[in-house]
Amino acid sequence: MTIVQAIRNLTEGNSSAIVSAVGRRYTTAELQPKMIGEQACVFNRAGMTETERKGAWRVVPQMERE
């Protein structure tokens, strides 16, 4: 998935973190997303490289609460 899709999952509460293609993990607190559109979003890069940003992303599912 793209970074926009991954950040959208994060802000909707569908995941606890997102993981880049290089294996670095990011949370909502680190990225601090400000705006999410259809094809782009505004967020804190948190030291992310351009290659990492343009690569594939995956989400870390939220842990179910008992």
Biopython code that builds the backbone (N, CA, C, O; Angstrom):
import numpy as np
from Bio.PDB.StructureBuilder import StructureBuilder

atoms = [
    (1, "MET", "N", (0.844, -1.179, 0.000)),
    (1, "MET", "CA", (0.000, 0.000, 0.000)),
    (1, "MET", "C", (0.882, 1.232, 0.000)),
    (1, "MET", "O", (2.063, 1.160, 0.339)),
    (2, "THR", "N", (0.310, 2.359, -0.379)),
    (2, "THR", "CA", (1.053, 3.616, -0.404)),
    (2, "THR", "C", (1.111, 4.215, 0.994)),
    (2, "THR", "O", (0.394, 3.780, 1.896)),
    (3, "ILE", "N", (1.957, 5.203, 1.165)),
    (3, "ILE", "CA", (2.045, 5.873, 2.460)),
    (3, "ILE", "C", (0.739, 6.590, 2.798)),
    (3, "ILE", "O", (0.355, 6.653, 3.966)),
    (4, "VAL", "N", (0.054, 7.129, 1.793)),
    (4, "VAL", "CA", (-1.234, 7.807, 2.041)),
    (4, "VAL", "C", (-2.249, 6.804, 2.590)),
    (4, "VAL", "O", (-2.949, 7.102, 3.558)),
    (5, "GLN", "N", (-2.335, 5.631, 1.986)),
    (5, "GLN", "CA", (-3.258, 4.601, 2.470)),
    (5, "GLN", "C", (-2.871, 4.147, 3.877)),
    (5, "GLN", "O", (-3.741, 3.939, 4.722)),
    (6, "ALA", "N", (-1.583, 3.992, 4.129)),
    (6, "ALA", "CA", (-1.118, 3.550, 5.442)),
    (6, "ALA", "C", (-1.433, 4.592, 6.518)),
    (6, "ALA", "O", (-1.903, 4.239, 7.599)),
    (7, "ILE", "N", (-1.180, 5.863, 6.231)),
    (7, "ILE", "CA", (-1.468, 6.920, 7.209)),
    (7, "ILE", "C", (-2.968, 7.031, 7.435)),
    (7, "ILE", "O", (-3.400, 7.285, 8.559)),
    (8, "ARG", "N", (-3.761, 6.850, 6.403)),
    (8, "ARG", "CA", (-5.219, 6.871, 6.572)),
    (8, "ARG", "C", (-5.649, 5.761, 7.542)),
    (8, "ARG", "O", (-6.472, 6.005, 8.424)),
    (9, "ASN", "N", (-5.107, 4.552, 7.390)),
    (9, "ASN", "CA", (-5.404, 3.454, 8.312)),
    (9, "ASN", "C", (-5.013, 3.825, 9.732)),
    (9, "ASN", "O", (-5.741, 3.520, 10.677)),
    (10, "LEU", "N", (-3.892, 4.468, 9.887)),
    (10, "LEU", "CA", (-3.406, 4.881, 11.201)),
    (10, "LEU", "C", (-4.361, 5.867, 11.854)),
    (10, "LEU", "O", (-4.714, 5.705, 13.022)),
    (11, "THR", "N", (-4.783, 6.885, 11.114)),
    (11, "THR", "CA", (-5.646, 7.917, 11.687)),
    (11, "THR", "C", (-7.068, 7.431, 11.924)),
    (11, "THR", "O", (-7.774, 7.975, 12.773)),
    (12, "GLU", "N", (-7.493, 6.420, 11.186)),
    (12, "GLU", "CA", (-8.843, 5.866, 11.381)),
    (12, "GLU", "C", (-8.878, 4.855, 12.519)),
    (12, "GLU", "O", (-9.935, 4.314, 12.843)),
    (13, "GLY", "N", (-7.721, 4.599, 13.127)),
    (13, "GLY", "CA", (-7.666, 3.678, 14.264)),
    (13, "GLY", "C", (-7.616, 2.221, 13.861)),
    (13, "GLY", "O", (-7.839, 1.341, 14.693)),
    (14, "ASN", "N", (-7.326, 1.946, 12.589)),
    (14, "ASN", "CA", (-7.273, 0.567, 12.115)),
    (14, "ASN", "C", (-5.919, -0.090, 12.357)),
    (14, "ASN", "O", (-5.768, -1.296, 12.161)),
    (15, "SER", "N", (-4.945, 0.691, 12.778)),
    (15, "SER", "CA", (-3.628, 0.137, 13.045)),
    (15, "SER", "C", (-2.952, 0.923, 14.158)),
    (15, "SER", "O", (-3.286, 2.081, 14.411)),
    (16, "SER", "N", (-1.993, 0.275, 14.819)),
    (16, "SER", "CA", (-1.265, 0.943, 15.895)),
    (16, "SER", "C", (0.009, 1.596, 15.377)),
    (16, "SER", "O", (0.564, 2.487, 16.021)),
    (17, "ALA", "N", (0.472, 1.146, 14.204)),
    (17, "ALA", "CA", (1.677, 1.700, 13.584)),
    (17, "ALA", "C", (1.700, 1.284, 12.119)),
    (17, "ALA", "O", (0.959, 0.398, 11.693)),
    (18, "ILE", "N", (2.571, 1.947, 11.360)),
    (18, "ILE", "CA", (2.798, 1.535, 9.977)),
    (18, "ILE", "C", (4.276, 1.226, 9.833)),
    (18, "ILE", "O", (5.110, 1.778, 10.551)),
    (19, "VAL", "N", (4.599, 0.334, 8.892)),
    (19, "VAL", "CA", (5.977, -0.104, 8.710)),
    (19, "VAL", "C", (6.370, 0.111, 7.254)),
    (19, "VAL", "O", (5.656, -0.295, 6.337)),
    (20, "SER", "N", (7.516, 0.753, 7.057)),
    (20, "SER", "CA", (8.009, 1.038, 5.705)),
    (20, "SER", "C", (8.659, -0.200, 5.102)),
    (20, "SER", "O", (8.843, -1.214, 5.775)),
    (21, "ALA", "N", (9.003, -0.099, 3.824)),
    (21, "ALA", "CA", (9.649, -1.206, 3.118)),
    (21, "ALA", "C", (11.018, -1.545, 3.711)),
    (21, "ALA", "O", (11.493, -2.671, 3.563)),
    (22, "VAL", "N", (11.649, -0.588, 4.375)),
    (22, "VAL", "CA", (12.947, -0.853, 4.996)),
    (22, "VAL", "C", (12.802, -1.344, 6.442)),
    (22, "VAL", "O", (13.799, -1.574, 7.127)),
    (23, "GLY", "N", (11.560, -1.502, 6.898)),
    (23, "GLY", "CA", (11.311, -2.071, 8.222)),
    (23, "GLY", "C", (11.211, -1.077, 9.357)),
    (23, "GLY", "O", (11.082, -1.483, 10.511)),
    (24, "ARG", "N", (11.264, 0.207, 9.071)),
    (24, "ARG", "CA", (11.135, 1.206, 10.139)),
    (24, "ARG", "C", (9.665, 1.406, 10.481)),
    (24, "ARG", "O", (8.814, 1.484, 9.595)),
    (25, "ARG", "N", (9.383, 1.487, 11.757)),
    (25, "ARG", "CA", (8.011, 1.578, 12.260)),
    (25, "ARG", "C", (7.694, 3.017, 12.669)),
    (25, "ARG", "O", (8.516, 3.682, 13.299)),
    (26, "TYR", "N", (6.499, 3.492, 12.309)),
    (26, "TYR", "CA", (6.069, 4.853, 12.633)),
    (26, "TYR", "C", (4.687, 4.822, 13.282)),
    (26, "TYR", "O", (3.829, 4.029, 12.895)),
    (27, "THR", "N", (4.482, 5.685, 14.264)),
    (27, "THR", "CA", (3.183, 5.808, 14.930)),
    (27, "THR", "C", (2.556, 7.159, 14.579)),
    (27, "THR", "O", (3.201, 8.017, 13.977)),
    (28, "THR", "N", (1.312, 7.330, 14.959)),
    (28, "THR", "CA", (0.619, 8.600, 14.746)),
    (28, "THR", "C", (1.356, 9.732, 15.455)),
    (28, "THR", "O", (1.474, 10.831, 14.913)),
    (29, "ALA", "N", (1.851, 9.472, 16.660)),
    (29, "ALA", "CA", (2.568, 10.498, 17.424)),
    (29, "ALA", "C", (3.821, 10.972, 16.689)),
    (29, "ALA", "O", (4.161, 12.153, 16.751)),
    (30, "GLU", "N", (4.505, 10.074, 16.003)),
    (30, "GLU", "CA", (5.708, 10.460, 15.261)),
    (30, "GLU", "C", (5.366, 11.228, 13.990)),
    (30, "GLU", "O", (5.998, 12.240, 13.688)),
    (31, "LEU", "N", (4.376, 10.758, 13.249)),
    (31, "LEU", "CA", (4.040, 11.358, 11.955)),
    (31, "LEU", "C", (3.173, 12.603, 12.074)),
    (31, "LEU", "O", (3.232, 13.478, 11.210)),
    (32, "GLN", "N", (2.379, 12.697, 13.115)),
    (32, "GLN", "CA", (1.493, 13.839, 13.357)),
    (32, "GLN", "C", (0.773, 14.291, 12.081)),
    (32, "GLN", "O", (0.930, 15.438, 11.663)),
    (33, "PRO", "N", (-0.016, 13.402, 11.454)),
    (33, "PRO", "CA", (-0.694, 13.780, 10.210)),
    (33, "PRO", "C", (-1.630, 14.965, 10.421)),
    (33, "PRO", "O", (-2.369, 15.024, 11.403)),
    (34, "LYS", "N", (-1.583, 15.909, 9.478)),
    (34, "LYS", "CA", (-2.383, 17.129, 9.589)),
    (34, "LYS", "C", (-3.521, 17.163, 8.581)),
    (34, "LYS", "O", (-4.594, 17.694, 8.869)),
    (35, "MET", "N", (-3.291, 16.597, 7.397)),
    (35, "MET", "CA", (-4.314, 16.572, 6.360)),
    (35, "MET", "C", (-4.109, 15.323, 5.506)),
    (35, "MET", "O", (-2.979, 14.991, 5.148)),
    (36, "ILE", "N", (-5.191, 14.639, 5.184)),
    (36, "ILE", "CA", (-5.107, 13.461, 4.321)),
    (36, "ILE", "C", (-6.114, 13.635, 3.194)),
    (36, "ILE", "O", (-7.317, 13.753, 3.429)),
    (37, "GLY", "N", (-5.608, 13.648, 1.981)),
    (37, "GLY", "CA", (-6.454, 13.768, 0.804)),
    (37, "GLY", "C", (-6.558, 12.442, 0.076)),
    (37, "GLY", "O", (-6.166, 11.397, 0.596)),
    (38, "GLU", "N", (-7.087, 12.501, -1.121)),
    (38, "GLU", "CA", (-7.250, 11.297, -1.943)),
    (38, "GLU", "C", (-5.892, 10.721, -2.367)),
    (38, "GLU", "O", (-5.686, 9.508, -2.320)),
    (39, "GLN", "N", (-4.978, 11.591, -2.777)),
    (39, "GLN", "CA", (-3.695, 11.138, -3.311)),
    (39, "GLN", "C", (-2.472, 11.628, -2.529)),
    (39, "GLN", "O", (-1.348, 11.229, -2.830)),
    (40, "ALA", "N", (-2.680, 12.479, -1.541)),
    (40, "ALA", "CA", (-1.544, 13.044, -0.809)),
    (40, "ALA", "C", (-1.927, 13.320, 0.639)),
    (40, "ALA", "O", (-3.107, 13.353, 0.987)),
    (41, "CYS", "N", (-0.912, 13.518, 1.475)),
    (41, "CYS", "CA", (-1.158, 13.881, 2.870)),
    (41, "CYS", "C", (-0.015, 14.753, 3.377)),
    (41, "CYS", "O", (1.084, 14.757, 2.824)),
    (42, "VAL", "N", (-0.306, 15.489, 4.443)),
    (42, "VAL", "CA", (0.679, 16.356, 5.079)),
    (42, "VAL", "C", (0.997, 15.731, 6.434)),
    (42, "VAL", "O", (0.104, 15.486, 7.245)),
    (43, "PHE", "N", (2.287, 15.476, 6.666)),
    (43, "PHE", "CA", (2.695, 14.820, 7.909)),
    (43, "PHE", "C", (4.147, 15.155, 8.213)),
    (43, "PHE", "O", (4.871, 15.644, 7.346)),
    (44, "ASN", "N", (4.569, 14.894, 9.435)),
    (44, "ASN", "CA", (5.951, 15.068, 9.866)),
    (44, "ASN", "C", (6.768, 13.899, 9.316)),
    (44, "ASN", "O", (6.420, 12.744, 9.560)),
    (45, "ARG", "N", (7.820, 14.170, 8.597)),
    (45, "ARG", "CA", (8.603, 13.095, 7.973)),
    (45, "ARG", "C", (9.377, 12.244, 8.972)),
    (45, "ARG", "O", (9.742, 11.115, 8.645)),
    (46, "ALA", "N", (9.634, 12.732, 10.149)),
    (46, "ALA", "CA", (10.282, 11.969, 11.225)),
    (46, "ALA", "C", (11.554, 11.248, 10.780)),
    (46, "ALA", "O", (11.789, 10.103, 11.167)),
    (47, "GLY", "N", (12.379, 11.920, 9.961)),
    (47, "GLY", "CA", (13.628, 11.328, 9.523)),
    (47, "GLY", "C", (13.511, 10.333, 8.377)),
    (47, "GLY", "O", (14.488, 9.664, 8.040)),
    (48, "MET", "N", (12.347, 10.229, 7.783)),
    (48, "MET", "CA", (12.077, 9.293, 6.702)),
    (48, "MET", "C", (12.821, 9.709, 5.426)),
    (48, "MET", "O", (12.853, 10.890, 5.080)),
    (49, "THR", "N", (13.413, 8.744, 4.736)),
    (49, "THR", "CA", (14.095, 9.046, 3.482)),
    (49, "THR", "C", (13.085, 9.079, 2.335)),
    (49, "THR", "O", (11.976, 8.558, 2.463)),
    (50, "GLU", "N", (13.468, 9.688, 1.224)),
    (50, "GLU", "CA", (12.579, 9.756, 0.064)),
    (50, "GLU", "C", (12.293, 8.356, -0.479)),
    (50, "GLU", "O", (11.159, 8.055, -0.849)),
    (51, "THR", "N", (13.303, 7.510, -0.528)),
    (51, "THR", "CA", (13.127, 6.133, -1.001)),
    (51, "THR", "C", (12.147, 5.389, -0.114)),
    (51, "THR", "O", (11.275, 4.673, -0.606)),
    (52, "GLU", "N", (12.287, 5.554, 1.175)),
    (52, "GLU", "CA", (11.390, 4.914, 2.139)),
    (52, "GLU", "C", (9.962, 5.417, 1.940)),
    (52, "GLU", "O", (9.019, 4.626, 1.915)),
    (53, "ARG", "N", (9.804, 6.736, 1.798)),
    (53, "ARG", "CA", (8.476, 7.345, 1.638)),
    (53, "ARG", "C", (7.772, 6.832, 0.387)),
    (53, "ARG", "O", (6.560, 6.616, 0.400)),
    (54, "LYS", "N", (8.525, 6.637, -0.693)),
    (54, "LYS", "CA", (7.931, 6.210, -1.962)),
    (54, "LYS", "C", (7.755, 4.698, -2.070)),
    (54, "LYS", "O", (7.134, 4.222, -3.020)),
    (55, "GLY", "N", (8.286, 3.938, -1.118)),
    (55, "GLY", "CA", (8.210, 2.479, -1.160)),
    (55, "GLY", "C", (6.878, 1.946, -0.649)),
    (55, "GLY", "O", (5.958, 2.708, -0.353)),
    (56, "ALA", "N", (6.794, 0.636, -0.554)),
    (56, "ALA", "CA", (5.576, -0.039, -0.072)),
    (56, "ALA", "C", (5.490, 0.058, 1.449)),
    (56, "ALA", "O", (6.505, 0.105, 2.144)),
    (57, "TRP", "N", (4.252, 0.085, 1.948)),
    (57, "TRP", "CA", (3.990, 0.192, 3.380)),
    (57, "TRP", "C", (3.043, -0.907, 3.817)),
    (57, "TRP", "O", (2.270, -1.429, 3.014)),
    (58, "ARG", "N", (3.108, -1.258, 5.099)),
    (58, "ARG", "CA", (2.137, -2.189, 5.674)),
    (58, "ARG", "C", (1.704, -1.654, 7.033)),
    (58, "ARG", "O", (2.399, -0.848, 7.651)),
    (59, "VAL", "N", (0.550, -2.115, 7.483)),
    (59, "VAL", "CA", (0.025, -1.656, 8.767)),
    (59, "VAL", "C", (0.225, -2.728, 9.828)),
    (59, "VAL", "O", (0.247, -3.923, 9.535)),
    (60, "VAL", "N", (0.370, -2.274, 11.054)),
    (60, "VAL", "CA", (0.431, -3.163, 12.215)),
    (60, "VAL", "C", (-0.954, -3.103, 12.845)),
    (60, "VAL", "O", (-1.346, -2.054, 13.356)),
    (61, "PRO", "N", (-1.709, -4.209, 12.820)),
    (61, "PRO", "CA", (-3.086, -4.177, 13.340)),
    (61, "PRO", "C", (-3.151, -3.799, 14.814)),
    (61, "PRO", "O", (-2.247, -4.105, 15.592)),
    (62, "GLN", "N", (-4.238, -3.130, 15.180)),
    (62, "GLN", "CA", (-4.499, -2.804, 16.581)),
    (62, "GLN", "C", (-4.697, -4.083, 17.358)),
    (62, "GLN", "O", (-5.303, -5.030, 16.858)),
    (63, "MET", "N", (-4.194, -4.119, 18.571)),
    (63, "MET", "CA", (-4.430, -5.274, 19.440)),
    (63, "MET", "C", (-5.864, -5.205, 19.950)),
    (63, "MET", "O", (-6.338, -4.137, 20.339)),
    (64, "GLU", "N", (-6.541, -6.320, 19.950)),
    (64, "GLU", "CA", (-7.910, -6.340, 20.454)),
    (64, "GLU", "C", (-7.887, -6.181, 21.964)),
    (64, "GLU", "O", (-7.060, -6.769, 22.662)),
    (65, "ARG", "N", (-8.819, -5.368, 22.449)),
    (65, "ARG", "CA", (-8.915, -5.159, 23.899)),
    (65, "ARG", "C", (-9.902, -6.143, 24.484)),
    (65, "ARG", "O", (-10.945, -6.433, 23.897)),
    (66, "GLU", "N", (-9.552, -6.653, 25.656)),
    (66, "GLU", "CA", (-10.441, -7.614, 26.313)),
    (66, "GLU", "C", (-11.507, -6.908, 27.107)),
    (66, "GLU", "O", (-12.346, -7.559, 27.728)),
]
sb = StructureBuilder()
sb.init_structure("model")
sb.init_model(0)
sb.init_chain("A")
sb.init_seg("    ")
for serial, (resi, resn, name, xyz) in enumerate(atoms, 1):
    if name == "N":
        sb.init_residue(resn, " ", resi, " ")
    sb.init_atom(name, np.array(xyz, "f"), 0.0, 1.0, " ", f" {name:<3s}", serial, name[0])
structure = sb.get_structure()
